[in-house]
Amino acid sequence: MLGATSAASMYSLTVNDQQNAMTIYTQTLAETQKQQMQRWQILQDTQTKIFEIQQDVTVNKAKTQDKMFQKWDEYIRG
């Protein structure tokens, strides 16, 4: 009987260890998914900022060229 009790105890410990391992795995997986979402959000924010900067530069270039043309036109007409 002692052997059966010992075997049952070992089985119980093994099942408990497997459950603990699954819990740790699930927690790790959830953390990994959270980190992936954070990286995705950072990527989106960075791309948005880059686009906004490019738009600002394009607008400023156009304004500068327009001002230069007006100055040149004033000089020629002037």
Residue pairs with C-beta under 8 A, 6 or more apart in sequence:
none
